[in-house]
Amino acid sequence: MDWNAVNLLRKHSKRLSKTLGAYVRENHSSRTIEYKKCNRDLQFLIQAISSSIQANNTAPIDHLIRVFYRGDVLQLKTIDVELEVYDILKKNIIELFDNNNIQEESKNIVSNCIEIMKTGLQDGPTHLKNPYAQIR
């Protein structure tokens, strides 16, 4: 576990989410009018990523995926914007980590978490086998 990565993500969570919220507003203005909710959801994702780094398992990400579903029904109309924004978030976090000499292992966890999140939105929460699976 890399406390520097965890603390850095938590410190920059609000800035990262606001930057991405502004991106959604500028590039996908027809997607939502609830930008506060969008920023909140992004902060939840960043928190789940930092908790995954801390715990070295995917339980926080798996839980977040389940929040987007009611049973097996996705509660979002579409996910194309989310998938795009998650890729930008990954790039922004990796850049933040590069600028602060964060270990490669933490960067890999970020990448894995984003991919799990994207897969979870696309395939549903039933693909999650073990909520406490170790990240590799």
Sequence and secondary structure as in RCSB ss.txt:
>XXXX:A:sequence
MDWNAVNLLRKHSKRLSKTLGAYVRENHSSRTIEYKKCNRDLQFLIQAISSSIQANNTAPIDHLIRVFYRGDVLQ
LKTIDVELEVYDILKKNIIELFDNNNIQEESKNIVSNCIEIMKTGLQDGPTHLKNPYAQIR
>XXXX:A:secstr
  HHHHHHHHHHHHHHHHHHHHHHHHH TTT S HHHHHHHHHHHHHHHHHHHHHTBSHHHHHHHHHTEETTEES
SS  HHHHHHHHHHHHHHHHHHHHTT  HHHHHHHHHHHHHHHHHHHH GGG   TT B  
